[in-house]
Amino acid sequence: MVGAGRLRRTGALAEARDADDGAIVQARAAGFLHEEALAHELAGLLCLERGHPHAARHHLRDAHYAYARWGAAAKV
């Protein structure tokens, strides 16, 4: 996720999206639910910024579910 954020700040948005996707896959595989939720949230926000509401909706919905499973009621 740090790498994706760095890419986002430098304007390399396509690479940032790929890095977000990689972070999601790695977090899920490792069982880091909070990291998966945050990666989905950041990916969703990036999609909104780039004008892709359908993809943003997908990521933000997955972030919502992950935060709920994690027990982050305030975030949900």
Biopython code that builds the backbone (N, CA, C, O; Angstrom):
import numpy as np
from Bio.PDB.StructureBuilder import StructureBuilder

atoms = [
    (1, "MET", "N", (0.817, -1.190, 0.000)),
    (1, "MET", "CA", (0.000, 0.000, 0.000)),
    (1, "MET", "C", (0.863, 1.257, 0.000)),
    (1, "MET", "O", (0.488, 2.273, -0.585)),
    (2, "VAL", "N", (2.004, 1.186, 0.648)),
    (2, "VAL", "CA", (2.892, 2.345, 0.675)),
    (2, "VAL", "C", (3.375, 2.662, -0.744)),
    (2, "VAL", "O", (3.408, 3.820, -1.161)),
    (3, "GLY", "N", (3.741, 1.623, -1.464)),
    (3, "GLY", "CA", (4.181, 1.823, -2.847)),
    (3, "GLY", "C", (3.091, 2.404, -3.714)),
    (3, "GLY", "O", (3.357, 3.258, -4.559)),
    (4, "ALA", "N", (1.856, 1.950, -3.513)),
    (4, "ALA", "CA", (0.729, 2.481, -4.280)),
    (4, "ALA", "C", (0.522, 3.954, -3.956)),
    (4, "ALA", "O", (0.244, 4.754, -4.849)),
    (5, "GLY", "N", (0.654, 4.312, -2.688)),
    (5, "GLY", "CA", (0.510, 5.721, -2.302)),
    (5, "GLY", "C", (1.587, 6.590, -2.918)),
    (5, "GLY", "O", (1.322, 7.711, -3.353)),
    (6, "ARG", "N", (2.791, 6.072, -2.951)),
    (6, "ARG", "CA", (3.897, 6.816, -3.564)),
    (6, "ARG", "C", (3.632, 7.016, -5.053)),
    (6, "ARG", "O", (3.857, 8.102, -5.587)),
    (7, "LEU", "N", (3.155, 5.971, -5.718)),
    (7, "LEU", "CA", (2.842, 6.080, -7.143)),
    (7, "LEU", "C", (1.703, 7.069, -7.379)),
    (7, "LEU", "O", (1.726, 7.830, -8.347)),
    (8, "ARG", "N", (0.713, 7.056, -6.495)),
    (8, "ARG", "CA", (-0.410, 7.969, -6.607)),
    (8, "ARG", "C", (0.066, 9.415, -6.539)),
    (8, "ARG", "O", (-0.376, 10.255, -7.324)),
    (9, "ARG", "N", (0.965, 9.704, -5.603)),
    (9, "ARG", "CA", (1.474, 11.069, -5.434)),
    (9, "ARG", "C", (2.311, 11.530, -6.620)),
    (9, "ARG", "O", (2.349, 12.723, -6.925)),
    (10, "THR", "N", (2.978, 10.601, -7.289)),
    (10, "THR", "CA", (3.805, 10.989, -8.436)),
    (10, "THR", "C", (2.999, 11.063, -9.725)),
    (10, "THR", "O", (3.524, 11.463, -10.764)),
    (11, "GLY", "N", (1.720, 10.678, -9.664)),
    (11, "GLY", "CA", (0.875, 10.753, -10.848)),
    (11, "GLY", "C", (0.850, 9.494, -11.689)),
    (11, "GLY", "O", (0.229, 9.477, -12.751)),
    (12, "ALA", "N", (1.507, 8.445, -11.242)),
    (12, "ALA", "CA", (1.527, 7.178, -11.975)),
    (12, "ALA", "C", (0.290, 6.372, -11.565)),
    (12, "ALA", "O", (0.394, 5.368, -10.860)),
    (13, "LEU", "N", (-0.877, 6.829, -12.019)),
    (13, "LEU", "CA", (-2.140, 6.292, -11.519)),
    (13, "LEU", "C", (-2.414, 4.864, -11.969)),
    (13, "LEU", "O", (-2.970, 4.080, -11.200)),
    (14, "ALA", "N", (-2.041, 4.508, -13.188)),
    (14, "ALA", "CA", (-2.256, 3.135, -13.650)),
    (14, "ALA", "C", (-1.405, 2.169, -12.830)),
    (14, "ALA", "O", (-1.864, 1.088, -12.464)),
    (15, "GLU", "N", (-0.181, 2.557, -12.547)),
    (15, "GLU", "CA", (0.694, 1.716, -11.738)),
    (15, "GLU", "C", (0.190, 1.646, -10.296)),
    (15, "GLU", "O", (0.305, 0.608, -9.645)),
    (16, "ALA", "N", (-0.366, 2.751, -9.800)),
    (16, "ALA", "CA", (-0.919, 2.771, -8.442)),
    (16, "ALA", "C", (-2.096, 1.811, -8.337)),
    (16, "ALA", "O", (-2.254, 1.124, -7.328)),
    (17, "ARG", "N", (-2.916, 1.762, -9.374)),
    (17, "ARG", "CA", (-4.051, 0.836, -9.358)),
    (17, "ARG", "C", (-3.558, -0.612, -9.306)),
    (17, "ARG", "O", (-4.093, -1.430, -8.557)),
    (18, "ASP", "N", (-2.549, -0.916, -10.094)),
    (18, "ASP", "CA", (-1.982, -2.267, -10.060)),
    (18, "ASP", "C", (-1.402, -2.586, -8.683)),
    (18, "ASP", "O", (-1.555, -3.699, -8.180)),
    (19, "ALA", "N", (-0.736, -1.605, -8.081)),
    (19, "ALA", "CA", (-0.160, -1.816, -6.749)),
    (19, "ALA", "C", (-1.260, -2.008, -5.709)),
    (19, "ALA", "O", (-1.115, -2.823, -4.798)),
    (20, "ASP", "N", (-2.368, -1.259, -5.838)),
    (20, "ASP", "CA", (-3.506, -1.452, -4.934)),
    (20, "ASP", "C", (-4.052, -2.865, -5.059)),
    (20, "ASP", "O", (-4.324, -3.520, -4.053)),
    (21, "ASP", "N", (-4.211, -3.332, -6.277)),
    (21, "ASP", "CA", (-4.725, -4.688, -6.496)),
    (21, "ASP", "C", (-3.793, -5.730, -5.879)),
    (21, "ASP", "O", (-4.250, -6.695, -5.266)),
    (22, "GLY", "N", (-2.500, -5.531, -6.042)),
    (22, "GLY", "CA", (-1.530, -6.450, -5.446)),
    (22, "GLY", "C", (-1.604, -6.437, -3.928)),
    (22, "GLY", "O", (-1.501, -7.484, -3.288)),
    (23, "ALA", "N", (-1.783, -5.251, -3.348)),
    (23, "ALA", "CA", (-1.890, -5.140, -1.893)),
    (23, "ALA", "C", (-3.128, -5.861, -1.383)),
    (23, "ALA", "O", (-3.089, -6.490, -0.326)),
    (24, "ILE", "N", (-4.223, -5.775, -2.126)),
    (24, "ILE", "CA", (-5.460, -6.450, -1.741)),
    (24, "ILE", "C", (-5.248, -7.960, -1.733)),
    (24, "ILE", "O", (-5.623, -8.643, -0.781)),
    (25, "VAL", "N", (-4.651, -8.468, -2.793)),
    (25, "VAL", "CA", (-4.418, -9.912, -2.905)),
    (25, "VAL", "C", (-3.492, -10.396, -1.792)),
    (25, "VAL", "O", (-3.752, -11.425, -1.169)),
    (26, "GLN", "N", (-2.419, -9.658, -1.543)),
    (26, "GLN", "CA", (-1.463, -10.063, -0.508)),
    (26, "GLN", "C", (-2.074, -9.999, 0.886)),
    (26, "GLN", "O", (-1.847, -10.890, 1.704)),
    (27, "ALA", "N", (-2.844, -8.958, 1.160)),
    (27, "ALA", "CA", (-3.474, -8.832, 2.474)),
    (27, "ALA", "C", (-4.473, -9.955, 2.703)),
    (27, "ALA", "O", (-4.536, -10.521, 3.794)),
    (28, "ARG", "N", (-5.257, -10.279, 1.676)),
    (28, "ARG", "CA", (-6.236, -11.367, 1.799)),
    (28, "ARG", "C", (-5.524, -12.695, 2.041)),
    (28, "ARG", "O", (-5.938, -13.480, 2.894)),
    (29, "ALA", "N", (-4.454, -12.943, 1.290)),
    (29, "ALA", "CA", (-3.722, -14.207, 1.424)),
    (29, "ALA", "C", (-3.090, -14.346, 2.805)),
    (29, "ALA", "O", (-3.004, -15.449, 3.344)),
    (30, "ALA", "N", (-2.651, -13.233, 3.372)),
    (30, "ALA", "CA", (-2.004, -13.266, 4.681)),
    (30, "ALA", "C", (-3.006, -13.212, 5.828)),
    (30, "ALA", "O", (-2.632, -13.388, 6.988)),
    (31, "GLY", "N", (-4.269, -12.971, 5.514)),
    (31, "GLY", "CA", (-5.283, -12.886, 6.558)),
    (31, "GLY", "C", (-5.297, -11.564, 7.303)),
    (31, "GLY", "O", (-5.794, -11.488, 8.427)),
    (32, "PHE", "N", (-4.754, -10.520, 6.684)),
    (32, "PHE", "CA", (-4.726, -9.196, 7.305)),
    (32, "PHE", "C", (-5.969, -8.422, 6.872)),
    (32, "PHE", "O", (-5.923, -7.643, 5.920)),
    (33, "LEU", "N", (-7.063, -8.639, 7.567)),
    (33, "LEU", "CA", (-8.349, -8.089, 7.180)),
    (33, "LEU", "C", (-8.347, -6.559, 7.186)),
    (33, "LEU", "O", (-8.925, -5.931, 6.300)),
    (34, "HIS", "N", (-7.697, -5.964, 8.184)),
    (34, "HIS", "CA", (-7.659, -4.499, 8.246)),
    (34, "HIS", "C", (-6.877, -3.915, 7.070)),
    (34, "HIS", "O", (-7.245, -2.864, 6.545)),
    (35, "GLU", "N", (-5.814, -4.579, 6.658)),
    (35, "GLU", "CA", (-5.036, -4.114, 5.504)),
    (35, "GLU", "C", (-5.836, -4.277, 4.214)),
    (35, "GLU", "O", (-5.790, -3.415, 3.336)),
    (36, "GLU", "N", (-6.565, -5.377, 4.103)),
    (36, "GLU", "CA", (-7.403, -5.592, 2.924)),
    (36, "GLU", "C", (-8.471, -4.508, 2.833)),
    (36, "GLU", "O", (-8.715, -3.960, 1.758)),
    (37, "ALA", "N", (-9.104, -4.198, 3.960)),
    (37, "ALA", "CA", (-10.144, -3.169, 3.972)),
    (37, "ALA", "C", (-9.578, -1.823, 3.538)),
    (37, "ALA", "O", (-10.174, -1.135, 2.709)),
    (38, "LEU", "N", (-8.437, -1.448, 4.093)),
    (38, "LEU", "CA", (-7.834, -0.159, 3.753)),
    (38, "LEU", "C", (-7.403, -0.123, 2.290)),
    (38, "LEU", "O", (-7.583, 0.895, 1.621)),
    (39, "ALA", "N", (-6.845, -1.203, 1.789)),
    (39, "ALA", "CA", (-6.425, -1.250, 0.384)),
    (39, "ALA", "C", (-7.626, -1.110, -0.544)),
    (39, "ALA", "O", (-7.544, -0.420, -1.559)),
    (40, "HIS", "N", (-8.742, -1.758, -0.207)),
    (40, "HIS", "CA", (-9.957, -1.601, -1.013)),
    (40, "HIS", "C", (-10.451, -0.157, -0.965)),
    (40, "HIS", "O", (-10.864, 0.397, -1.984)),
    (41, "GLU", "N", (-10.408, 0.446, 0.212)),
    (41, "GLU", "CA", (-10.868, 1.824, 0.345)),
    (41, "GLU", "C", (-10.027, 2.774, -0.505)),
    (41, "GLU", "O", (-10.565, 3.617, -1.224)),
    (42, "LEU", "N", (-8.720, 2.633, -0.419)),
    (42, "LEU", "CA", (-7.829, 3.499, -1.194)),
    (42, "LEU", "C", (-7.996, 3.272, -2.697)),
    (42, "LEU", "O", (-7.965, 4.219, -3.484)),
    (43, "ALA", "N", (-8.172, 2.013, -3.085)),
    (43, "ALA", "CA", (-8.397, 1.713, -4.507)),
    (43, "ALA", "C", (-9.708, 2.330, -4.978)),
    (43, "ALA", "O", (-9.785, 2.855, -6.089)),
    (44, "GLY", "N", (-10.737, 2.269, -4.140)),
    (44, "GLY", "CA", (-12.020, 2.871, -4.491)),
    (44, "GLY", "C", (-11.925, 4.371, -4.655)),
    (44, "GLY", "O", (-12.499, 4.937, -5.586)),
    (45, "LEU", "N", (-11.208, 5.016, -3.762)),
    (45, "LEU", "CA", (-11.039, 6.464, -3.865)),
    (45, "LEU", "C", (-10.261, 6.846, -5.120)),
    (45, "LEU", "O", (-10.566, 7.852, -5.762)),
    (46, "LEU", "N", (-9.259, 6.048, -5.469)),
    (46, "LEU", "CA", (-8.506, 6.294, -6.696)),
    (46, "LEU", "C", (-9.421, 6.158, -7.916)),
    (46, "LEU", "O", (-9.357, 6.967, -8.842)),
    (47, "CYS", "N", (-10.265, 5.137, -7.908)),
    (47, "CYS", "CA", (-11.193, 4.950, -9.029)),
    (47, "CYS", "C", (-12.146, 6.128, -9.151)),
    (47, "CYS", "O", (-12.451, 6.567, -10.259)),
    (48, "LEU", "N", (-12.622, 6.647, -8.015)),
    (48, "LEU", "CA", (-13.494, 7.822, -8.056)),
    (48, "LEU", "C", (-12.769, 9.017, -8.659)),
    (48, "LEU", "O", (-13.330, 9.731, -9.490)),
    (49, "GLU", "N", (-11.526, 9.236, -8.244)),
    (49, "GLU", "CA", (-10.725, 10.339, -8.770)),
    (49, "GLU", "C", (-10.512, 10.229, -10.275)),
    (49, "GLU", "O", (-10.455, 11.235, -10.982)),
    (50, "ARG", "N", (-10.397, 8.994, -10.752)),
    (50, "ARG", "CA", (-10.138, 8.773, -12.180)),
    (50, "ARG", "C", (-11.419, 8.708, -13.001)),
    (50, "ARG", "O", (-11.359, 8.537, -14.218)),
    (51, "GLY", "N", (-12.584, 8.842, -12.354)),
    (51, "GLY", "CA", (-13.841, 8.852, -13.078)),
    (51, "GLY", "C", (-14.375, 7.481, -13.424)),
    (51, "GLY", "O", (-15.026, 7.306, -14.454)),
    (52, "HIS", "N", (-14.102, 6.493, -12.561)),
    (52, "HIS", "CA", (-14.581, 5.123, -12.771)),
    (52, "HIS", "C", (-15.510, 4.727, -11.617)),
    (52, "HIS", "O", (-15.108, 3.984, -10.722)),
    (53, "PRO", "N", (-16.751, 5.224, -11.640)),
    (53, "PRO", "CA", (-17.641, 4.991, -10.496)),
    (53, "PRO", "C", (-18.009, 3.527, -10.282)),
    (53, "PRO", "O", (-18.201, 3.107, -9.141)),
    (54, "HIS", "N", (-18.111, 2.748, -11.345)),
    (54, "HIS", "CA", (-18.473, 1.339, -11.182)),
    (54, "HIS", "C", (-17.369, 0.584, -10.439)),
    (54, "HIS", "O", (-17.653, -0.162, -9.501)),
    (55, "ALA", "N", (-16.135, 0.770, -10.846)),
    (55, "ALA", "CA", (-15.012, 0.124, -10.168)),
    (55, "ALA", "C", (-14.889, 0.640, -8.733)),
    (55, "ALA", "O", (-14.581, -0.127, -7.821)),
    (56, "ALA", "N", (-15.129, 1.934, -8.533)),
    (56, "ALA", "CA", (-15.067, 2.515, -7.190)),
    (56, "ALA", "C", (-16.115, 1.874, -6.295)),
    (56, "ALA", "O", (-15.831, 1.538, -5.145)),
    (57, "ARG", "N", (-17.320, 1.704, -6.815)),
    (57, "ARG", "CA", (-18.400, 1.091, -6.037)),
    (57, "ARG", "C", (-18.003, -0.318, -5.590)),
    (57, "ARG", "O", (-18.246, -0.708, -4.448)),
    (58, "HIS", "N", (-17.393, -1.070, -6.496)),
    (58, "HIS", "CA", (-16.952, -2.430, -6.179)),
    (58, "HIS", "C", (-15.944, -2.415, -5.022)),
    (58, "HIS", "O", (-16.103, -3.147, -4.046)),
    (59, "HIS", "N", (-14.917, -1.584, -5.138)),
    (59, "HIS", "CA", (-13.879, -1.540, -4.108)),
    (59, "HIS", "C", (-14.425, -1.019, -2.780)),
    (59, "HIS", "O", (-14.098, -1.554, -1.721)),
    (60, "LEU", "N", (-15.252, 0.019, -2.832)),
    (60, "LEU", "CA", (-15.776, 0.580, -1.594)),
    (60, "LEU", "C", (-16.743, -0.375, -0.905)),
    (60, "LEU", "O", (-16.806, -0.417, 0.324)),
    (61, "ARG", "N", (-17.498, -1.143, -1.689)),
    (61, "ARG", "CA", (-18.377, -2.159, -1.105)),
    (61, "ARG", "C", (-17.528, -3.239, -0.426)),
    (61, "ARG", "O", (-17.834, -3.661, 0.689)),
    (62, "ASP", "N", (-16.471, -3.679, -1.094)),
    (62, "ASP", "CA", (-15.601, -4.687, -0.492)),
    (62, "ASP", "C", (-14.904, -4.144, 0.761)),
    (62, "ASP", "O", (-14.697, -4.879, 1.727)),
    (63, "ALA", "N", (-14.545, -2.859, 0.740)),
    (63, "ALA", "CA", (-13.954, -2.237, 1.932)),
    (63, "ALA", "C", (-14.966, -2.256, 3.077)),
    (63, "ALA", "O", (-14.618, -2.581, 4.212)),
    (64, "HIS", "N", (-16.203, -1.912, 2.781)),
    (64, "HIS", "CA", (-17.267, -1.910, 3.784)),
    (64, "HIS", "C", (-17.411, -3.292, 4.423)),
    (64, "HIS", "O", (-17.463, -3.411, 5.647)),
    (65, "TYR", "N", (-17.475, -4.328, 3.599)),
    (65, "TYR", "CA", (-17.604, -5.691, 4.113)),
    (65, "TYR", "C", (-16.393, -6.099, 4.945)),
    (65, "TYR", "O", (-16.542, -6.732, 5.990)),
    (66, "ALA", "N", (-15.208, -5.742, 4.492)),
    (66, "ALA", "CA", (-13.996, -6.108, 5.230)),
    (66, "ALA", "C", (-13.938, -5.374, 6.571)),
    (66, "ALA", "O", (-13.582, -5.969, 7.588)),
    (67, "TYR", "N", (-14.284, -4.094, 6.577)),
    (67, "TYR", "CA", (-14.303, -3.356, 7.840)),
    (67, "TYR", "C", (-15.336, -3.966, 8.799)),
    (67, "TYR", "O", (-15.088, -4.066, 10.001)),
    (68, "ALA", "N", (-16.486, -4.370, 8.264)),
    (68, "ALA", "CA", (-17.521, -4.987, 9.100)),
    (68, "ALA", "C", (-17.030, -6.314, 9.691)),
    (68, "ALA", "O", (-17.235, -6.579, 10.876)),
    (69, "ARG", "N", (-16.383, -7.145, 8.869)),
    (69, "ARG", "CA", (-15.854, -8.422, 9.363)),
    (69, "ARG", "C", (-14.767, -8.213, 10.402)),
    (69, "ARG", "O", (-14.615, -9.013, 11.325)),
    (70, "TRP", "N", (-14.009, -7.131, 10.247)),
    (70, "TRP", "CA", (-12.933, -6.817, 11.171)),
    (70, "TRP", "C", (-13.494, -6.301, 12.502)),
    (70, "TRP", "O", (-12.835, -6.376, 13.539)),
    (71, "GLY", "N", (-14.713, -5.782, 12.450)),
    (71, "GLY", "CA", (-15.343, -5.250, 13.649)),
    (71, "GLY", "C", (-15.156, -3.753, 13.824)),
    (71, "GLY", "O", (-15.338, -3.231, 14.924)),
    (72, "ALA", "N", (-14.798, -3.062, 12.762)),
    (72, "ALA", "CA", (-14.575, -1.612, 12.818)),
    (72, "ALA", "C", (-15.916, -0.895, 12.613)),
    (72, "ALA", "O", (-16.171, -0.317, 11.556)),
    (73, "ALA", "N", (-16.760, -0.946, 13.638)),
    (73, "ALA", "CA", (-18.110, -0.404, 13.543)),
    (73, "ALA", "C", (-18.111, 1.081, 13.198)),
    (73, "ALA", "O", (-18.950, 1.524, 12.413)),
    (74, "ALA", "N", (-17.197, 1.855, 13.762)),
    (74, "ALA", "CA", (-17.155, 3.283, 13.481)),
    (74, "ALA", "C", (-16.820, 3.540, 12.010)),
    (74, "ALA", "O", (-17.340, 4.480, 11.409)),
    (75, "LYS", "N", (-15.976, 2.730, 11.447)),
    (75, "LYS", "CA", (-15.599, 2.891, 10.044)),
    (75, "LYS", "C", (-16.732, 2.491, 9.125)),
    (75, "LYS", "O", (-16.938, 3.110, 8.082)),
    (76, "VAL", "N", (-17.472, 1.453, 9.506)),
    (76, "VAL", "CA", (-18.591, 0.971, 8.702)),
    (76, "VAL", "C", (-19.662, 2.030, 8.700)),
    (76, "VAL", "O", (-20.710, 1.846, 8.081)),
]
sb = StructureBuilder()
sb.init_structure("model")
sb.init_model(0)
sb.init_chain("A")
sb.init_seg("    ")
for serial, (resi, resn, name, xyz) in enumerate(atoms, 1):
    if name == "N":
        sb.init_residue(resn, " ", resi, " ")
    sb.init_atom(name, np.array(xyz, "f"), 0.0, 1.0, " ", f" {name:<3s}", serial, name[0])
structure = sb.get_structure()
